[in-house]
């Protein structure tokens, strides 16, 4: 028997294929699979399939001219069978042997599908490695914001106090500059104005009459006939008072003269009684009565002298006292007129601003009053706001981690919350201004609504269109709409993301060691 032909060493692809096949076989049935030996003593159960072939037919068919029950020897040809090289190793005897139909035949699977699978996997991994290394990846940030007018919102405040009679506009209504927004109830203001003006005119007339009475010719020239008559009546009244004072003075002087004469008489009587008492012609009682009478007359003379002094002073002060009274009246009237003029100005101002108008063209919003509401003068809270109808801009807030990659002139895409980008598309925009300082904690809470972590910088984006296109028309954007802005920060390689993760983990470990 000839010795078997020596097997040539397997190449690297064959060894790799064999390894993959054995791995697949082991994964399919770990308990029933065994790795194939490199010596080739037993064929791989996954690649070699034993079959039994039985010949069906007569003796003549089986022999084929070689005798009954005999089978001609079959010589394997390397060029005639794809597994010739493998079959040559199944027997350690001769390269050829007699073949009979009663013997088992070993069929081996083709390795071509496994080879294709291996090279496909290798090519895929290579392509993925190249893509990870060289493929660019855009880094984009989405920030929240809202639309606002380019110019500031106009706040309409009431300069005077009053009660709202009617609100003439509705929330969201478009108004023109000078259009009436609301109207105050002016009935009380008009009544106060009429009353104050009437009182002021009366006081002015009294002042004019008083000055004319004091002798001011300029004041007398401007008097009316009725006022001059008043002055004449006042003069007659003054003269009557002077005459009455003189008459009282004369009466008092007459009484004083009578008292003095009576005093002289009783004083003389008392003196004579004194002489007669010594001779016994008059009793002492009569002397005492004469003395008492004289004393009473002295008291009456003193009282009358005081009355005469008072009457003379009154007579002297009647004219001058009238002047003082007139001047005092003038000063009091002037003070009252000053107060009335303040009331008149307030009433006129309330009437002037009885109707509040729009300061510019725009949309009305944030109406804080209604019919019957009372508004105070100089109230810091506006009664209504007007958003100017000019170009809108988007105000967004950039986190501190991304502010370094945003530049003025950088493009952005806006998705309006009212009109989602999936249905209406993005609105193109451009960065026109970036805040130089981050928001304070109070501002951050006010504008973002929540206590977000980190610092945020305000930025302004200019919209490249002010409408949202529809099928047959377009809808204008409105101030106050919320939005999401997508800003492209930079280009990165995919592999840099992976290496960045490992680098971050390494840094964290170093910090832990420290």
C-alpha positions as CSV (number, residue, x, y, z in Angstrom):
1,X,0.0,0.0,0.0
2,X,1.3,3.4,-0.9
3,X,2.0,5.9,1.8
4,X,-0.3,8.9,2.0
5,X,0.8,12.1,0.4
6,X,2.1,14.7,2.9
7,X,-0.2,17.6,3.5
8,X,0.9,21.1,2.7
9,X,0.9,23.6,5.5
10,X,-2.3,25.7,5.6
11,X,-2.2,29.4,4.7
12,X,-3.3,32.2,7.0
13,X,-6.7,32.6,5.4
14,X,-7.4,28.9,5.7
15,X,-6.4,28.9,9.4
16,X,-8.7,31.9,10.0
17,X,-11.6,30.2,8.2
18,X,-11.1,27.0,10.2
19,X,-11.0,29.0,13.4
20,X,-14.3,30.8,12.5
21,X,-16.0,27.6,11.5
22,X,-15.0,25.9,14.8
23,X,-16.2,28.9,16.7
24,X,-19.6,28.8,15.0
25,X,-19.8,25.0,15.5
26,X,-19.1,25.4,19.2
27,X,-21.7,28.2,19.6
28,X,-24.3,26.0,17.9
29,X,-23.8,22.9,20.0
30,X,-21.1,23.2,22.6
31,X,-21.7,19.7,24.1
32,X,-21.7,17.7,20.8
33,X,-19.0,19.6,18.9
34,X,-15.3,19.0,19.2
35,X,-12.6,21.0,17.6
36,X,-11.0,19.4,14.5
37,X,-7.5,18.1,14.7
38,X,-4.8,19.7,12.6
39,X,-3.6,16.2,11.6
40,X,-6.7,15.6,9.5
41,X,-7.3,12.1,11.1
42,X,-11.0,12.7,11.4
43,X,-13.1,15.0,9.3
44,X,-15.0,17.9,10.8
45,X,-18.6,16.8,11.5
46,X,-19.8,20.2,10.3
47,X,-17.9,20.0,7.0
48,X,-18.0,16.3,6.2
49,X,-21.3,14.5,5.9
50,X,-21.4,10.7,5.8
51,X,-24.0,9.2,3.4
52,X,-24.9,5.7,2.4
53,X,-25.4,5.0,-1.3
54,X,-27.3,1.8,-2.4
55,X,-27.4,0.8,-6.1
56,X,-30.8,0.0,-7.4
57,X,-30.8,-2.2,-10.6
58,X,-29.8,-5.7,-12.1
59,X,-26.6,-7.5,-11.9
60,X,-25.6,-6.5,-15.4
61,X,-26.1,-2.9,-14.6
62,X,-23.9,-3.2,-11.5
63,X,-21.1,-5.1,-13.2
64,X,-20.8,-3.1,-16.3
65,X,-18.9,-5.9,-18.1
66,X,-16.5,-6.4,-15.1
67,X,-18.3,-9.4,-13.6
68,X,-21.3,-9.8,-11.2
69,X,-20.9,-8.3,-7.8
70,X,-17.7,-6.6,-8.8
71,X,-17.2,-2.9,-9.0
72,X,-14.5,-1.4,-11.0
73,X,-11.8,0.5,-9.1
74,X,-12.2,4.2,-9.1
75,X,-9.3,6.5,-9.2
76,X,-9.8,9.9,-7.7
77,X,-8.7,12.7,-10.0
78,X,-7.7,16.0,-8.6
79,X,-9.1,17.8,-11.6
80,X,-12.4,15.8,-11.5
81,X,-13.6,16.6,-8.0
82,X,-13.5,19.7,-5.9
83,X,-12.7,17.8,-2.8
84,X,-10.0,15.6,-4.3
85,X,-7.3,17.1,-2.3
86,X,-9.2,16.5,0.9
87,X,-10.3,13.0,0.0
88,X,-6.7,12.1,-0.6
89,X,-6.0,12.5,3.0
90,X,-8.8,10.4,4.4
91,X,-6.8,7.2,4.1
92,X,-3.2,6.7,5.0
93,X,-2.9,3.8,2.4
94,X,-2.7,4.2,-1.3
95,X,-3.9,7.3,-3.1
96,X,-6.5,5.2,-4.8
97,X,-8.6,2.4,-3.5
98,X,-11.4,0.2,-4.7
99,X,-14.8,1.8,-4.4
100,X,-18.0,-0.1,-3.9
101,X,-21.6,1.0,-3.6
102,X,-21.9,-0.7,-0.2
103,X,-19.2,1.6,1.2
104,X,-20.0,5.0,2.9
105,X,-19.1,8.1,1.0
106,X,-17.8,11.2,2.8
107,X,-19.0,14.5,1.3
108,X,-17.4,17.8,2.5
109,X,-19.1,21.2,2.6
110,X,-17.7,23.9,0.4
111,X,-15.8,26.7,2.2
112,X,-16.6,29.5,-0.2
113,X,-19.6,31.1,1.7
114,X,-17.4,31.3,4.9
115,X,-14.6,32.9,2.9
116,X,-17.1,35.6,1.6
117,X,-18.4,36.2,5.1
118,X,-14.9,36.7,6.5
119,X,-13.8,39.1,3.8
120,X,-17.1,40.9,4.1
121,X,-16.6,41.4,7.8
122,X,-13.0,42.4,7.4
123,X,-14.0,45.0,4.7
124,X,-16.9,46.3,6.9
125,X,-14.6,46.8,9.9
126,X,-12.0,48.5,7.7
127,X,-14.6,50.9,6.3
128,X,-15.9,51.7,9.8
129,X,-12.4,52.3,11.0
130,X,-11.7,54.7,8.1
131,X,-15.1,56.5,8.6
132,X,-14.5,56.9,12.3
133,X,-11.0,58.3,11.6
134,X,-11.8,60.8,8.8
135,X,-15.6,61.4,8.7
136,X,-16.6,64.8,10.0
137,X,-19.4,65.2,12.6
138,X,-21.2,68.5,13.1
139,X,-21.7,69.7,16.7
140,X,-24.9,71.6,17.0
141,X,-26.6,73.2,20.1
142,X,-30.3,73.9,20.5
143,X,-31.1,76.9,22.7
144,X,-34.5,78.4,23.7
145,X,-35.7,81.9,23.1
146,X,-38.5,84.1,21.9
147,X,-39.3,86.6,19.3
148,X,-39.3,90.3,20.2
149,X,-39.5,93.6,18.3
150,X,-36.4,95.4,17.2
151,X,-37.5,98.5,19.1
152,X,-38.7,98.5,22.7
153,X,-42.2,97.7,23.8
154,X,-44.2,100.9,24.4
155,X,-45.7,101.1,27.8
156,X,-48.8,103.3,28.2
157,X,-49.1,104.8,31.7
158,X,-51.7,107.2,33.0
159,X,-50.3,110.6,34.1
160,X,-53.4,111.4,36.1
161,X,-55.8,109.6,38.5
162,X,-59.2,108.6,37.3
163,X,-61.8,105.9,36.8
164,X,-61.8,103.9,33.6
165,X,-65.1,104.4,31.7
166,X,-64.4,102.2,28.7
167,X,-61.5,100.1,27.2
168,X,-61.7,100.7,23.4
169,X,-59.3,97.9,22.2
170,X,-58.8,94.2,22.7
171,X,-55.8,92.0,23.5
172,X,-53.8,91.4,20.3
173,X,-55.6,94.1,18.3
174,X,-53.6,96.0,15.7
175,X,-53.7,99.8,16.4
176,X,-52.4,102.9,14.6
177,X,-50.4,105.7,16.2
178,X,-52.8,108.1,17.9
179,X,-55.7,105.6,18.1
180,X,-57.7,105.8,21.3
181,X,-57.0,102.9,23.7
182,X,-59.2,103.7,26.7
183,X,-61.3,106.5,28.1
184,X,-61.7,107.9,31.6
185,X,-64.9,109.1,33.3
186,X,-64.5,112.9,33.2
187,X,-67.8,114.1,34.8
188,X,-66.3,114.7,38.2
189,X,-63.2,116.4,36.7
190,X,-65.4,118.8,34.7
191,X,-67.5,119.6,37.8
192,X,-64.4,120.3,39.9
193,X,-63.0,122.5,37.2
194,X,-66.1,124.6,36.9
195,X,-66.4,125.1,40.7
196,X,-62.8,126.0,41.1
197,X,-62.9,128.5,38.3
198,X,-66.0,130.2,39.7
199,X,-64.5,130.6,43.2
200,X,-61.3,131.9,41.8
201,X,-63.1,134.6,39.8
202,X,-65.0,135.7,42.8
203,X,-61.8,136.0,44.9
204,X,-60.1,137.9,42.1
205,X,-63.0,140.4,42.1
206,X,-62.8,140.9,45.8
207,X,-59.1,141.5,45.5
208,X,-59.6,144.1,42.8
209,X,-62.3,145.9,44.9
210,X,-60.0,145.8,48.0
211,X,-57.1,147.3,46.1
212,X,-59.3,150.0,44.6
213,X,-60.6,150.8,48.1
214,X,-57.0,151.2,49.3
215,X,-56.5,153.8,46.6
216,X,-54.8,151.9,43.8
217,X,-55.8,153.8,40.7
218,X,-54.7,151.0,38.4
219,X,-57.0,148.6,40.2
220,X,-59.9,151.1,40.1
221,X,-59.5,151.7,36.4
222,X,-60.1,148.0,35.7
223,X,-63.2,147.8,37.8
224,X,-66.7,147.3,36.4
225,X,-69.7,149.5,37.3
226,X,-70.9,147.0,39.8
227,X,-67.5,146.8,41.5
228,X,-67.3,150.6,41.7
229,X,-70.7,150.6,43.3
230,X,-69.5,148.2,45.8
231,X,-66.6,150.5,46.6
232,X,-69.0,153.4,47.0
233,X,-71.2,151.4,49.3
234,X,-68.1,150.4,51.3
235,X,-67.1,154.0,51.6
236,X,-70.6,155.0,52.9
237,X,-70.4,152.2,55.4
238,X,-67.0,153.4,56.6
239,X,-68.3,157.0,56.9
240,X,-71.3,155.7,58.8
241,X,-69.0,153.9,61.2
242,X,-66.9,157.1,61.7
243,X,-70.0,159.2,62.3
244,X,-71.2,156.7,64.9
245,X,-67.8,156.7,66.6
246,X,-67.7,160.5,66.7
247,X,-71.3,160.6,68.2
248,X,-70.4,158.1,70.9
249,X,-67.3,160.2,71.7
250,X,-69.3,163.4,72.0
251,X,-71.8,161.7,74.3
252,X,-69.0,160.4,76.5
253,X,-67.4,163.9,76.6
254,X,-70.8,165.4,77.7
255,X,-71.2,162.8,80.4
256,X,-67.6,163.5,81.6
257,X,-68.3,167.2,81.8
258,X,-71.4,166.6,83.9
259,X,-69.6,164.2,86.2
260,X,-66.8,166.7,86.7
261,X,-69.3,169.5,87.6
262,X,-71.1,167.3,90.1
263,X,-67.8,166.3,91.6
264,X,-66.8,169.9,92.1
265,X,-70.2,170.6,93.8
266,X,-70.1,167.7,96.2
267,X,-66.5,168.3,97.0
268,X,-67.4,171.8,98.0
269,X,-70.4,170.6,100.0
270,X,-68.3,168.1,101.9
271,X,-65.8,170.8,102.8
272,X,-68.5,173.0,104.1
273,X,-70.1,170.2,106.1
274,X,-66.7,169.7,107.7
275,X,-66.7,173.2,109.0
276,X,-70.3,173.0,110.2
277,X,-69.7,169.7,112.0
278,X,-67.3,171.5,114.3
279,X,-69.9,174.0,115.3
280,X,-72.7,171.3,115.6
281,X,-74.8,172.8,112.8
282,X,-74.5,169.6,110.7
283,X,-74.3,166.0,111.8
284,X,-71.5,163.8,110.9
285,X,-73.8,161.6,108.9
286,X,-74.5,164.3,106.4
287,X,-70.8,164.9,106.1
288,X,-70.2,161.2,105.3
289,X,-72.9,161.2,102.7
290,X,-71.4,164.2,100.9
291,X,-68.0,162.6,100.9
292,X,-69.4,159.3,99.5
293,X,-71.2,161.1,96.7
294,X,-68.0,162.9,95.8
295,X,-66.1,159.6,95.7
296,X,-68.7,158.1,93.4
297,X,-68.4,161.0,91.0
298,X,-64.6,160.7,91.0
299,X,-65.0,157.0,89.9
300,X,-67.5,157.9,87.2
301,X,-65.2,160.6,85.9
302,X,-62.3,158.1,85.7
303,X,-64.5,155.6,83.9
304,X,-65.7,158.1,81.4
305,X,-62.3,159.3,80.7
306,X,-61.3,155.7,79.8
307,X,-64.3,155.4,77.6
308,X,-63.4,158.6,75.8
309,X,-59.9,157.4,75.3
310,X,-61.3,154.1,73.8
311,X,-63.7,155.9,71.5
312,X,-61.0,158.3,70.3
313,X,-58.7,155.3,69.5
314,X,-61.6,153.6,67.7
315,X,-62.3,156.7,65.8
316,X,-58.7,157.0,64.8
317,X,-58.4,153.3,63.9
318,X,-61.6,153.1,62.0
319,X,-60.0,154.3,58.7
320,X,-56.6,152.6,59.3
321,X,-58.3,149.4,60.6
322,X,-60.2,149.2,57.4
323,X,-57.0,149.3,55.4
324,X,-55.5,146.5,57.5
325,X,-58.6,144.4,57.1
326,X,-58.5,144.9,53.4
327,X,-54.9,143.9,53.1
328,X,-55.5,140.8,55.3
329,X,-58.4,139.9,53.1
330,X,-56.3,140.3,50.0
331,X,-53.6,137.9,51.3
332,X,-56.1,135.3,52.3
333,X,-57.8,135.4,48.9
334,X,-54.4,135.1,47.2
335,X,-53.6,131.9,49.2
336,X,-57.0,130.5,48.4
337,X,-56.6,131.3,44.7
338,X,-53.2,129.5,44.6
339,X,-54.9,126.3,46.0
340,X,-57.7,126.7,43.5
341,X,-55.2,127.0,40.6
342,X,-53.6,123.7,41.6
343,X,-57.0,122.1,41.5
344,X,-57.8,123.7,38.1
345,X,-54.5,122.4,36.6
346,X,-55.2,118.9,37.9
347,X,-58.7,118.9,36.5
348,X,-57.6,120.3,33.1
349,X,-54.8,117.7,33.0
350,X,-57.3,114.9,33.7
351,X,-59.6,116.2,31.0
352,X,-56.6,116.5,28.6
353,X,-55.6,112.8,29.2
354,X,-59.1,111.6,29.5
355,X,-58.4,109.4,26.5
356,X,-55.1,107.5,26.3
357,X,-53.9,106.9,22.7
358,X,-51.4,104.5,21.1
359,X,-47.8,105.9,21.0
360,X,-47.0,104.0,17.8
361,X,-48.3,101.4,15.4
362,X,-48.4,97.9,16.8
363,X,-50.2,95.2,18.6
364,X,-52.0,95.7,21.9
365,X,-51.2,93.3,24.7
366,X,-51.1,93.1,28.5
367,X,-54.2,95.2,29.2
368,X,-54.2,95.5,33.0
369,X,-57.4,97.5,33.6
370,X,-61.1,97.2,32.8
371,X,-64.3,99.3,33.0
372,X,-64.6,100.8,36.5
373,X,-61.0,100.3,37.4
374,X,-59.4,103.1,39.4
375,X,-55.9,104.3,38.2
376,X,-53.6,106.3,40.4
377,X,-51.6,109.3,39.2
378,X,-48.0,108.2,38.4
379,X,-48.7,104.5,38.9
380,X,-45.5,102.7,37.8
381,X,-47.5,99.8,36.3
382,X,-48.6,100.4,32.7
383,X,-52.3,100.1,31.9
384,X,-51.6,98.7,28.4
385,X,-48.6,97.8,26.3
386,X,-48.1,98.2,22.5
387,X,-45.6,96.1,20.6
388,X,-44.3,98.0,17.5
389,X,-45.0,96.4,14.2
390,X,-41.5,96.5,12.8
391,X,-39.0,93.7,12.1
392,X,-38.8,91.0,14.7
393,X,-35.6,89.6,16.2
394,X,-35.0,86.4,18.3
395,X,-33.4,86.7,21.7
396,X,-31.8,83.4,22.9
397,X,-29.6,82.5,25.8
398,X,-26.3,80.6,25.2
399,X,-24.8,78.3,27.8
400,X,-21.3,79.0,29.0
401,X,-20.0,75.8,27.5
402,X,-20.9,76.9,24.0
403,X,-20.3,80.7,24.0
404,X,-16.7,80.3,22.7
405,X,-17.9,78.8,19.4
406,X,-20.6,81.3,18.5
407,X,-19.6,84.3,16.4
408,X,-21.4,87.3,15.0
409,X,-22.6,86.6,11.5
410,X,-23.0,82.9,12.2
411,X,-26.0,81.2,10.6
412,X,-28.8,79.7,12.7
413,X,-32.1,77.9,12.1
414,X,-35.2,78.7,14.1
415,X,-38.1,76.4,14.9
416,X,-41.1,78.4,16.0
417,X,-43.1,76.5,18.7
418,X,-46.4,77.7,17.1
419,X,-45.3,76.4,13.7
420,X,-43.2,73.3,14.1
421,X,-40.3,72.9,11.7
422,X,-41.4,69.4,10.8
423,X,-44.5,70.8,9.2
424,X,-43.5,74.4,8.3
425,X,-39.7,74.3,7.9
426,X,-37.0,76.3,9.6
427,X,-36.7,80.1,9.7
428,X,-33.1,81.1,8.7
429,X,-31.4,83.6,11.0
430,X,-28.1,85.2,11.7
431,X,-26.3,86.1,14.9
432,X,-26.0,89.9,15.2
433,X,-25.1,90.5,18.8
434,X,-23.7,88.5,21.7
435,X,-23.8,89.6,25.3
436,X,-20.5,90.5,26.9
437,X,-21.5,89.4,30.3
438,X,-23.5,86.5,31.7
439,X,-26.9,86.9,33.3
440,X,-27.1,87.4,37.0
441,X,-28.9,84.9,39.2
442,X,-32.0,87.1,39.3
443,X,-32.1,87.8,35.6
444,X,-31.5,84.1,34.8
445,X,-34.5,83.1,37.0
446,X,-36.6,85.8,35.5
447,X,-35.9,85.1,31.8
448,X,-35.4,81.4,31.9
449,X,-38.1,80.7,34.4
450,X,-36.1,78.1,36.3
451,X,-32.9,78.0,38.2
452,X,-30.8,76.5,35.4
453,X,-27.3,75.4,36.2
454,X,-24.3,77.2,34.8
455,X,-24.0,80.6,33.3
456,X,-26.0,81.9,30.3
457,X,-25.1,84.7,27.8
458,X,-27.8,86.6,25.9
459,X,-27.6,86.7,22.1
460,X,-29.7,88.4,19.4
461,X,-30.5,86.8,16.0
462,X,-31.8,88.6,13.0
463,X,-34.5,86.8,11.1
464,X,-34.1,86.5,7.3
465,X,-37.8,86.3,6.8
466,X,-40.7,87.6,8.9
467,X,-43.4,85.1,7.8
468,X,-44.2,81.4,7.7
469,X,-45.1,80.2,4.2
470,X,-48.3,78.2,3.8
471,X,-49.8,76.5,0.8
472,X,-51.7,79.5,-0.5
473,X,-50.5,82.4,1.7
474,X,-48.1,83.3,4.4
475,X,-48.6,84.0,8.1
476,X,-46.6,86.9,9.8
477,X,-44.7,86.1,12.9
478,X,-45.7,87.8,16.1
479,X,-43.7,89.1,19.1
480,X,-43.7,86.8,22.1
481,X,-43.6,83.5,20.2
482,X,-41.2,81.0,21.7
483,X,-38.7,79.2,19.6
484,X,-35.7,76.8,19.5
485,X,-32.6,78.0,17.7
486,X,-30.1,75.5,16.3
487,X,-26.5,76.8,16.1
488,X,-23.7,75.0,14.4
489,X,-20.7,75.1,16.7
490,X,-17.8,73.2,15.0
491,X,-16.8,70.1,13.0
492,X,-15.4,67.1,14.9
493,X,-14.1,63.7,14.0
494,X,-16.1,60.7,15.3
495,X,-12.9,59.2,16.8
496,X,-12.4,62.5,18.7
497,X,-15.6,61.8,20.6
498,X,-14.4,58.3,21.6
499,X,-10.9,59.5,22.6
500,X,-12.5,62.4,24.5
501,X,-14.5,60.0,26.6
502,X,-11.4,58.0,27.5
503,X,-9.6,61.2,28.2
504,X,-12.3,62.4,30.5
505,X,-12.3,59.1,32.4
506,X,-8.5,59.3,32.7
507,X,-8.8,62.9,34.1
508,X,-11.4,61.8,36.6
509,X,-9.2,59.0,37.8
510,X,-6.3,61.4,38.2
511,X,-8.5,63.7,40.2
512,X,-9.6,60.8,42.4
513,X,-5.9,59.9,43.1
514,X,-5.2,63.5,44.1
